[in-house]
Amino acid sequence: MRVSEKAFVAVAKLEEVPQGGKKVVEVNGISVILVGARDRVFAVRNLCSHAYETLECGRVRAGWISCPVHGARFDLETGKPMNPPASMPIDTYEVRITGDVIEVAV
């Protein structure tokens, strides 16, 4: 049985997500936040695993994003929570850059 390849979807131009910047996009009905950090672009689900609030207004620092409600921080690469009250990770998505276009695997 052959494993199917991941489907990448073009979601934004690279210039729309500068380092330290964020952009919310929708990918197959899922709200995803693109974050420029550590000279990369990360894609995570735009939903805190603890408060079920969107992360788009959260702070971005040193490779993490915080929930604006309770301050839980999540690692942008792994989605793992870095402090309470969150204990469950957030979803992360693979990103690739093709030319000047950001693509996210869904």
N, CA, C and O atoms as a MOPAC input file, in Angstrom:
PM7 MOZYME 1SCF
protein

 N      0.83300 1    -1.17000 1     0.00000 1
 C      0.00000 1     0.00000 1     0.00000 1
 C      0.88900 1     1.24800 1     0.00000 1
 O      1.80000 1     1.36800 1     0.81900 1
 N      0.62400 1     2.14700 1    -0.89600 1
 C      1.44700 1     3.34900 1    -1.02900 1
 C      0.87700 1     4.47100 1    -0.16600 1
 O     -0.32900 1     4.71700 1    -0.16000 1
 N      1.75400 1     5.13900 1     0.55400 1
 C      1.33400 1     6.26200 1     1.37700 1
 C      1.17300 1     7.47500 1     0.46400 1
 O      2.07500 1     7.80400 1    -0.30600 1
 N      0.03200 1     8.12900 1     0.55500 1
 C     -0.20000 1     9.27900 1    -0.30900 1
 C      0.64000 1    10.46900 1     0.15200 1
 O      0.91600 1    10.62800 1     1.34100 1
 N      1.03800 1    11.29100 1    -0.80200 1
 C      1.81900 1    12.47100 1    -0.48500 1
 C      0.92400 1    13.51300 1     0.18400 1
 O     -0.29100 1    13.53500 1    -0.01200 1
 N      1.55500 1    14.36500 1     0.97200 1
 C      0.81500 1    15.42900 1     1.62100 1
 C      0.34300 1    16.42900 1     0.58300 1
 O      1.03000 1    16.69200 1    -0.40400 1
 N     -0.82300 1    16.97700 1     0.81300 1
 C     -1.35600 1    18.00600 1    -0.07100 1
 C     -0.99700 1    19.37700 1     0.49000 1
 O     -1.42000 1    19.73600 1     1.58800 1
 N     -0.22400 1    20.13100 1    -0.26200 1
 C      0.13700 1    21.48400 1     0.14700 1
 C     -0.80900 1    22.46400 1    -0.53000 1
 O     -1.14600 1    22.31600 1    -1.70500 1
 N     -1.23000 1    23.46600 1     0.23000 1
 C     -2.14500 1    24.48500 1    -0.27100 1
 C     -1.45900 1    25.84400 1    -0.16300 1
 O     -0.93000 1    26.19400 1     0.89200 1
 N     -1.46800 1    26.60800 1    -1.25100 1
 C     -0.90600 1    27.96400 1    -1.23600 1
 C     -1.83000 1    28.84700 1    -0.39700 1
 O     -3.03700 1    28.89900 1    -0.63600 1
 N     -1.24600 1    29.54700 1     0.59800 1
 C     -2.08300 1    30.31900 1     1.52200 1
 C     -1.72500 1    31.79900 1     1.62100 1
 O     -2.57000 1    32.60500 1     2.01100 1
 N     -0.49700 1    32.17400 1     1.27700 1
 C     -0.09300 1    33.57900 1     1.41900 1
 C      1.20600 1    33.82700 1     0.67200 1
 O      1.91900 1    32.89600 1     0.29700 1
 N      1.49500 1    35.10100 1     0.46400 1
 C      2.78900 1    35.52000 1    -0.08300 1
 C      3.76300 1    35.64300 1     1.08000 1
 O      3.36900 1    36.01500 1     2.18500 1
 N      5.02000 1    35.33500 1     0.83600 1
 C      6.04700 1    35.38900 1     1.86800 1
 C      6.13000 1    36.77700 1     2.50800 1
 O      6.35200 1    36.88900 1     3.71400 1
 N      5.95600 1    37.81700 1     1.72200 1
 C      6.03400 1    39.19400 1     2.24200 1
 C      4.91400 1    39.52500 1     3.23600 1
 O      5.01800 1    40.50100 1     3.97900 1
 N      3.85000 1    38.72200 1     3.25500 1
 C      2.73100 1    38.96400 1     4.16500 1
 C      3.00200 1    38.47600 1     5.59100 1
 O      2.25000 1    38.79800 1     6.51100 1
 N      4.08100 1    37.69500 1     5.77500 1
 C      4.40200 1    37.14400 1     7.09600 1
 C      5.86900 1    37.45100 1     7.42100 1
 O      6.72000 1    36.56300 1     7.35500 1
 N      6.16100 1    38.71000 1     7.77100 1
 C      7.54600 1    39.05700 1     8.11800 1
 C      7.93900 1    38.43700 1     9.45300 1
 O      7.07800 1    37.96600 1    10.19600 1
 N      9.21900 1    38.43400 1     9.75800 1
 C      9.68500 1    37.92800 1    11.05300 1
 C      8.99900 1    38.71200 1    12.16700 1
 O      8.99900 1    39.94300 1    12.15800 1
 N      8.41900 1    38.00000 1    13.12100 1
 C      7.67800 1    38.61700 1    14.20700 1
 C      6.23400 1    38.90600 1    13.83900 1
 O      5.45300 1    39.36300 1    14.67300 1
 N      5.87800 1    38.63700 1    12.58500 1
 C      4.52300 1    38.90500 1    12.11000 1
 C      3.64300 1    37.67000 1    12.12900 1
 O      4.11700 1    36.54500 1    12.28300 1
 N      2.33100 1    37.91100 1    11.96600 1
 C      1.34600 1    36.82600 1    11.96100 1
 C      0.32500 1    37.09800 1    10.86900 1
 O      0.08300 1    38.24600 1    10.49700 1
 N     -0.26500 1    36.03400 1    10.36700 1
 C     -1.35600 1    36.15100 1     9.40900 1
 C     -2.26000 1    34.94600 1     9.57700 1
 O     -1.79100 1    33.80800 1     9.58700 1
 N     -3.54600 1    35.18800 1     9.70900 1
 C     -4.51800 1    34.10800 1     9.82500 1
 C     -5.04300 1    33.76500 1     8.44000 1
 O     -5.43700 1    34.64200 1     7.67100 1
 N     -5.04200 1    32.46800 1     8.13500 1
 C     -5.54700 1    31.97100 1     6.86000 1
 C     -6.48300 1    30.79700 1     7.14900 1
 O     -6.47100 1    30.23400 1     8.24400 1
 N     -7.28400 1    30.44000 1     6.16300 1
 C     -8.13700 1    29.26700 1     6.31000 1
 C     -7.65800 1    28.20700 1     5.34100 1
 O     -7.46600 1    28.47400 1     4.15500 1
 N     -7.46600 1    26.99200 1     5.85700 1
 C     -7.00600 1    25.87500 1     5.04900 1
 C     -7.99700 1    24.73000 1     5.24100 1
 O     -8.09400 1    24.15100 1     6.32300 1
 N     -8.72000 1    24.42000 1     4.19200 1
 C     -9.72800 1    23.34700 1     4.24900 1
 C    -10.66400 1    23.48100 1     5.45400 1
 O    -10.97400 1    22.49600 1     6.12300 1
 N    -11.10700 1    24.70900 1     5.71800 1
 C    -12.06100 1    24.95100 1     6.79100 1
 C    -11.44700 1    25.10300 1     8.17000 1
 O    -12.17200 1    25.27500 1     9.14900 1
 N    -10.11400 1    25.04200 1     8.26800 1
 C     -9.43400 1    25.16200 1     9.55600 1
 C     -8.73800 1    26.51700 1     9.61700 1
 O     -8.03400 1    26.89900 1     8.68300 1
 N     -8.93500 1    27.24300 1    10.71600 1
 C     -8.25300 1    28.51100 1    10.91200 1
 C     -6.81600 1    28.22200 1    11.34300 1
 O     -6.57300 1    27.58500 1    12.36800 1
 N     -5.87500 1    28.70400 1    10.53800 1
 C     -4.44300 1    28.46800 1    10.76600 1
 C     -3.76100 1    29.82300 1    10.87700 1
 O     -4.07000 1    30.74500 1    10.12300 1
 N     -2.83500 1    29.93900 1    11.81600 1
 C     -2.07100 1    31.16800 1    11.93800 1
 C     -0.64300 1    30.91400 1    11.47400 1
 O      0.03600 1    30.00300 1    11.94800 1
 N     -0.21000 1    31.74600 1    10.53400 1
 C      1.17300 1    31.69900 1    10.04700 1
 C      1.97500 1    32.66400 1    10.89700 1
 O      1.52500 1    33.78000 1    11.15700 1
 N      3.15500 1    32.25300 1    11.33400 1
 C      3.98100 1    33.08200 1    12.19900 1
 C      5.40900 1    33.09600 1    11.66700 1
 O      5.99700 1    32.04500 1    11.40900 1
 N      5.95600 1    34.29100 1    11.50600 1
 C      7.35000 1    34.43700 1    11.11600 1
 C      8.21100 1    34.49100 1    12.36700 1
 O      8.09400 1    35.42600 1    13.16000 1
 N      9.07000 1    33.50300 1    12.55100 1
 C      9.93800 1    33.44200 1    13.73400 1
 C     11.14400 1    32.56600 1    13.42500 1
 O     11.06000 1    31.64000 1    12.61900 1
 N     12.27000 1    32.86700 1    14.07600 1
 C     13.50100 1    32.07700 1    13.90100 1
 C     13.89200 1    31.92100 1    12.43100 1
 O     14.37500 1    30.86500 1    12.02400 1
 N     13.68500 1    32.96500 1    11.64100 1
 C     14.00100 1    32.95400 1    10.20500 1
 C     13.23900 1    31.87600 1     9.44100 1
 O     13.71900 1    31.36700 1     8.42900 1
 N     12.06200 1    31.53500 1     9.92500 1
 C     11.20000 1    30.53900 1     9.27700 1
 C      9.76600 1    31.03500 1     9.31700 1
 O      9.46400 1    32.06500 1     9.91900 1
 N      8.89600 1    30.29100 1     8.67100 1
 C      7.45700 1    30.51300 1     8.80200 1
 C      6.88000 1    29.24100 1     9.39100 1
 O      7.10500 1    28.14600 1     8.87700 1
 N      6.13500 1    29.39600 1    10.47300 1
 C      5.46500 1    28.28100 1    11.13400 1
 C      3.96900 1    28.37800 1    10.88900 1
 O      3.44300 1    29.46900 1    10.66900 1
 N      3.28300 1    27.24900 1    10.92400 1
 C      1.83800 1    27.22000 1    10.79400 1
 C      1.27500 1    26.37600 1    11.92900 1
 O      1.63400 1    25.20800 1    12.08400 1
 N      0.39400 1    26.97300 1    12.71900 1
 C     -0.25800 1    26.27100 1    13.82400 1
 C     -1.75100 1    26.54900 1    13.77800 1
 O     -2.19200 1    27.55300 1    13.22000 1
 N     -2.51300 1    25.65700 1    14.36700 1
 C     -3.95200 1    25.88400 1    14.44200 1
 C     -4.21400 1    27.11200 1    15.30300 1
 O     -3.59500 1    27.29500 1    16.35100 1
 N     -5.11900 1    27.93200 1    14.85500 1
 C     -5.43200 1    29.19500 1    15.52700 1
 C     -6.42500 1    28.95300 1    16.66600 1
 O     -7.50500 1    29.54200 1    16.70800 1
 N     -6.02800 1    28.06500 1    17.59200 1
 C     -6.92700 1    27.71000 1    18.68500 1
 C     -6.12000 1    27.20800 1    19.87500 1
 O     -5.35200 1    26.25300 1    19.75400 1
 N     -6.29500 1    27.85200 1    21.02000 1
 C     -5.62300 1    27.42500 1    22.24600 1
 C     -6.21600 1    26.09600 1    22.70600 1
 O     -7.43600 1    25.93100 1    22.72700 1
 N     -5.36000 1    25.15800 1    23.07000 1
 C     -5.83400 1    23.83900 1    23.50900 1
 C     -6.42700 1    23.87400 1    24.91400 1
 O     -7.07700 1    22.91400 1    25.32800 1
 N     -6.21900 1    24.95100 1    25.64600 1
 C     -6.75600 1    25.06100 1    26.99800 1
 C     -8.04500 1    25.87000 1    27.02200 1
 O     -9.06600 1    25.39800 1    27.52200 1
 N     -8.00500 1    27.08400 1    26.48700 1
 C     -9.15500 1    27.98800 1    26.59000 1
 C    -10.04300 1    27.96200 1    25.34600 1
 O    -11.11900 1    28.55900 1    25.34100 1
 N     -9.59900 1    27.27300 1    24.29300 1
 C    -10.32500 1    27.22500 1    23.02300 1
 C    -10.61800 1    28.62000 1    22.48200 1
 O    -11.67400 1    28.87500 1    21.90300 1
 N     -9.65800 1    29.51100 1    22.68600 1
 C     -9.71700 1    30.86800 1    22.15500 1
 C     -8.71700 1    30.96500 1    21.00500 1
 O     -7.76000 1    30.19500 1    20.94100 1
 N     -8.94300 1    31.91000 1    20.10400 1
 C     -7.99900 1    32.07400 1    19.00600 1
 C     -6.68200 1    32.64400 1    19.52700 1
 O     -6.64400 1    33.37000 1    20.52000 1
 N     -5.61100 1    32.29400 1    18.82800 1
 C     -4.27000 1    32.72800 1    19.21900 1
 C     -3.80800 1    33.95500 1    18.44100 1
 O     -2.71900 1    34.46900 1    18.69800 1
 N     -4.60600 1    34.42900 1    17.50500 1
 C     -4.15800 1    35.49600 1    16.61000 1
 C     -3.78200 1    36.79400 1    17.32100 1
 O     -2.99300 1    37.57100 1    16.78300 1
 N     -4.31900 1    37.05200 1    18.50800 1
 C     -3.96000 1    38.26200 1    19.26600 1
 C     -2.86900 1    37.98300 1    20.30500 1
 O     -2.51500 1    38.86400 1    21.08800 1
 N     -2.34300 1    36.76600 1    20.30900 1
 C     -1.30300 1    36.40200 1    21.27000 1
 C      0.05800 1    36.95700 1    20.87900 1
 O      0.30300 1    37.29300 1    19.72100 1
 N      0.94400 1    37.04700 1    21.87700 1
 C      2.31000 1    37.51700 1    21.63900 1
 C      3.14800 1    36.42600 1    21.00000 1
 O      2.94800 1    35.23600 1    21.24600 1
 N      4.09500 1    36.85800 1    20.17200 1
 C      5.06000 1    35.94500 1    19.55900 1
 C      6.43700 1    36.38300 1    20.02000 1
 O      6.81800 1    37.54300 1    19.86300 1
 N      7.18100 1    35.44600 1    20.58900 1
 C      8.54200 1    35.72900 1    21.05600 1
 C      9.36500 1    34.44600 1    20.94400 1
 O      8.86000 1    33.35800 1    21.22400 1
 N     10.59300 1    34.56500 1    20.54800 1
 C     11.59000 1    33.48700 1    20.64000 1
 C     11.05300 1    32.09500 1    20.30600 1
 O     11.37800 1    31.13200 1    21.00000 1
 N     10.23800 1    31.97300 1    19.26000 1
 C      9.77100 1    30.65700 1    18.83500 1
 C      8.52800 1    30.15200 1    19.53000 1
 O      8.21700 1    28.96400 1    19.44200 1
 N      7.79800 1    31.03300 1    20.22900 1
 C      6.54200 1    30.61500 1    20.84800 1
 C      5.46000 1    31.64900 1    20.60200 1
 O      5.73200 1    32.80300 1    20.27100 1
 N      4.22100 1    31.19900 1    20.77300 1
 C      3.05700 1    32.07500 1    20.70200 1
 C      2.26100 1    31.86600 1    21.98300 1
 O      2.16700 1    30.75000 1    22.49400 1
 N      1.68600 1    32.95500 1    22.49700 1
 C      0.93400 1    32.83500 1    23.74900 1
 C     -0.55200 1    33.03000 1    23.50600 1
 O     -0.95800 1    33.72700 1    22.57600 1
 N     -1.34800 1    32.40900 1    24.34700 1
 C     -2.79800 1    32.59800 1    24.33000 1
 C     -3.08800 1    33.93100 1    25.01100 1
 O     -2.59500 1    34.16500 1    26.11500 1
 N     -3.87200 1    34.81200 1    24.39000 1
 C     -4.16300 1    36.10600 1    24.99700 1
 C     -5.08800 1    36.02600 1    26.21300 1
 O     -5.22500 1    37.00600 1    26.94500 1
 N     -5.72000 1    34.87800 1    26.43500 1
 C     -6.67700 1    34.75800 1    27.54900 1
 C     -5.98400 1    34.40700 1    28.86000 1
 O     -6.12200 1    35.13700 1    29.84200 1
 N     -5.23400 1    33.29200 1    28.89300 1
 C     -4.60400 1    32.84500 1    30.13300 1
 C     -3.07700 1    32.86600 1    30.08600 1
 O     -2.43100 1    32.52400 1    31.07600 1
 N     -2.49000 1    33.26000 1    28.96000 1
 C     -1.03400 1    33.36500 1    28.88500 1
 C     -0.28900 1    32.07400 1    28.62900 1
 O      0.93900 1    32.05100 1    28.70500 1
 N     -1.00000 1    30.99200 1    28.32600 1
 C     -0.31300 1    29.74100 1    28.01000 1
 C      0.52400 1    29.95300 1    26.75200 1
 O      0.06800 1    30.56500 1    25.78600 1
 N      1.75100 1    29.44300 1    26.77600 1
 C      2.64200 1    29.56600 1    25.62700 1
 C      2.80600 1    28.21500 1    24.94900 1
 O      2.82100 1    27.17100 1    25.60200 1
 N      2.92900 1    28.25500 1    23.62000 1
 C      3.08500 1    27.04000 1    22.82500 1
 C      4.28800 1    27.18200 1    21.90400 1
 O      4.47700 1    28.21800 1    21.26800 1
 N      5.10500 1    26.12500 1    21.83900 1
 C      6.24200 1    26.07800 1    20.94000 1
 C      5.71800 1    26.03400 1    19.50400 1
 O      4.89000 1    25.18600 1    19.17400 1
 N      6.19500 1    26.94200 1    18.65200 1
 C      5.70000 1    27.02100 1    17.28100 1
 C      6.09400 1    25.81600 1    16.42900 1
 O      5.38800 1    25.46900 1    15.48300 1
 N      7.20400 1    25.18500 1    16.75600 1
 C      7.65800 1    24.04400 1    15.95600 1
 C      6.93100 1    22.75900 1    16.31900 1
 O      6.54000 1    21.99500 1    15.43600 1
 N      6.74800 1    22.51400 1    17.61300 1
 C      6.16400 1    21.25100 1    18.05900 1
 C      4.70800 1    21.36300 1    18.48900 1
 O      3.98600 1    20.36700 1    18.50900 1
 N      4.27500 1    22.57200 1    18.83300 1
 C      2.92100 1    22.76700 1    19.34700 1
 C      2.79200 1    22.46200 1    20.82400 1
 O      1.72100 1    22.65200 1    21.40100 1
 N      3.87400 1    21.98800 1    21.45400 1
 C      3.80400 1    21.59300 1    22.86400 1
 C      3.62400 1    22.80900 1    23.77200 1
 O      4.19900 1    23.87000 1    23.53000 1
 N      2.80900 1    22.63600 1    24.82900 1
 C      2.64600 1    23.73300 1    25.78700 1
 C      3.93500 1    23.92600 1    26.57500 1
 O      4.63100 1    22.96400 1    26.90000 1
 N      4.24200 1    25.18700 1    26.87600 1
 C      5.46900 1    25.50500 1    27.58700 1
 C      5.21500 1    25.89200 1    29.04100 1
 O      6.15300 1    25.96200 1    29.83600 1
 N      3.97200 1    26.14000 1    29.38800 1
 C      3.63400 1    26.50800 1    30.76400 1
 C      2.13700 1    26.29100 1    30.99400 1
 O      1.36000 1    26.22800 1    30.04200 1
 N      1.73300 1    26.17500 1    32.28900 1
 C      0.31700 1    26.06300 1    32.60400 1
 C     -0.40300 1    27.37000 1    32.25400 1
 O      0.25600 1    28.40300 1    32.14200 1
 N     -1.69200 1    27.36500 1    32.08300 1
 C     -2.60700 1    26.27300 1    32.38200 1
 C     -2.75900 1    25.24700 1    31.26200 1
 O     -3.45200 1    24.24800 1    31.45400 1
 N     -2.13600 1    25.45400 1    30.09600 1
 C     -2.27300 1    24.49000 1    29.00500 1
 C     -1.49000 1    23.22200 1    29.31000 1
 O     -0.38600 1    23.27800 1    29.85100 1
 N     -2.06800 1    22.08100 1    28.95900 1
 C     -1.37600 1    20.81200 1    29.13200 1
 C     -1.38700 1    19.98900 1    27.84500 1
 O     -0.64300 1    19.01400 1    27.72900 1
 N     -2.21100 1    20.36700 1    26.89400 1
 C     -2.30500 1    19.65900 1    25.61800 1
 C     -1.66100 1    20.51700 1    24.52700 1
 O     -1.75400 1    21.74300 1    24.57300 1
 N     -1.00400 1    19.88000 1    23.53900 1
 C     -0.38700 1    20.64400 1    22.45400 1
 C     -1.43300 1    21.21000 1    21.49100 1
 O     -2.59100 1    20.79300 1    21.49000 1
 N     -0.99700 1    22.16200 1    20.67700 1
 C     -1.83200 1    22.65800 1    19.58700 1
 C     -1.35300 1    21.99000 1    18.29900 1
 O     -0.21400 1    21.53000 1    18.22500 1
 N     -2.21000 1    21.93800 1    17.29700 1
 C     -1.84200 1    21.31800 1    16.02700 1
 C     -0.83600 1    22.18400 1    15.28100 1
 O     -0.95800 1    23.40800 1    15.25300 1
 N      0.15200 1    21.54300 1    14.68000 1
 C      1.11800 1    22.22500 1    13.83200 1
 C      1.01200 1    21.63800 1    12.43200 1
 O      0.58200 1    20.49900 1    12.25400 1
 N      1.40700 1    22.42300 1    11.45100 1
 C      1.30600 1    21.99400 1    10.05700 1
 C      2.63000 1    22.24600 1     9.34900 1
 O      3.32100 1    23.22700 1     9.62300 1
 N      2.96500 1    21.35300 1     8.44200 1
 C      4.19800 1    21.49600 1     7.67500 1
 C      4.07000 1    22.66300 1     6.69700 1
 O      3.03100 1    22.84900 1     6.06500 1
 N      5.14000 1    23.44000 1     6.58600 1
 C      5.16900 1    24.60800 1     5.71100 1
 C      6.27700 1    24.42600 1     4.69400 1
 O      7.34800 1    23.91100 1     5.01400 1
 N      6.01900 1    24.85000 1     3.47000 1
 C      7.09600 1    24.93700 1     2.48600 1
 C      6.92300 1    26.25500 1     1.73400 1
 O      5.81700 1    26.76800 1     1.56200 1
 N      8.06500 1    26.77700 1     1.29600 1
 C      8.07600 1    28.02600 1     0.55200 1
 C      8.42400 1    27.68800 1    -0.89200 1
 O      9.46300 1    27.08200 1    -1.15700 1
 N      7.57200 1    28.07400 1    -1.81500 1
 C      7.80000 1    27.85600 1    -3.23800 1
 C      7.85200 1    29.23300 1    -3.89500 1
 O      6.83000 1    29.89500 1    -4.07500 1
 N      9.06600 1    29.64500 1    -4.24800 1
 C      9.22800 1    31.00500 1    -4.76800 1
 C      8.93500 1    31.99100 1    -3.65800 1
 O      9.64100 1    32.01900 1    -2.65100 1
 N      7.89200 1    32.80900 1    -3.82900 1
 C      7.50300 1    33.75000 1    -2.80000 1
 C      6.13600 1    33.38700 1    -2.19100 1
 O      5.46500 1    34.23500 1    -1.60300 1
 N      5.74200 1    32.12800 1    -2.34000 1
 C      4.44100 1    31.65800 1    -1.85600 1
 C      4.61500 1    30.69200 1    -0.68600 1
 O      5.42000 1    29.76100 1    -0.73700 1
 N      3.83600 1    30.94000 1     0.37100 1
 C      3.82100 1    30.04200 1     1.53300 1
 C      2.75500 1    28.98000 1     1.29200 1
 O      1.60800 1    29.29600 1     0.97600 1
 N      3.14600 1    27.72000 1     1.44300 1
 C      2.22300 1    26.60000 1     1.29200 1
 C      2.18200 1    25.80700 1     2.59500 1
 O      3.20000 1    25.62700 1     3.26300 1
 N      0.98900 1    25.34100 1     2.94000 1
 C      0.79000 1    24.58100 1     4.18000 1
 C      0.23500 1    23.21200 1     3.83200 1
 O     -0.67000 1    23.09400 1     3.00600 1
 N      0.78300 1    22.16300 1     4.47000 1
 C      0.28700 1    20.79700 1     4.27700 1
 C     -0.90100 1    20.55900 1     5.17600 1
 O     -0.89200 1    20.89700 1     6.36000 1
 N     -1.92000 1    19.97300 1     4.59100 1
 C     -3.13500 1    19.67500 1     5.37500 1
 C     -3.44700 1    18.20300 1     5.31900 1
 O     -4.42800 1    17.75600 1     5.91400 1

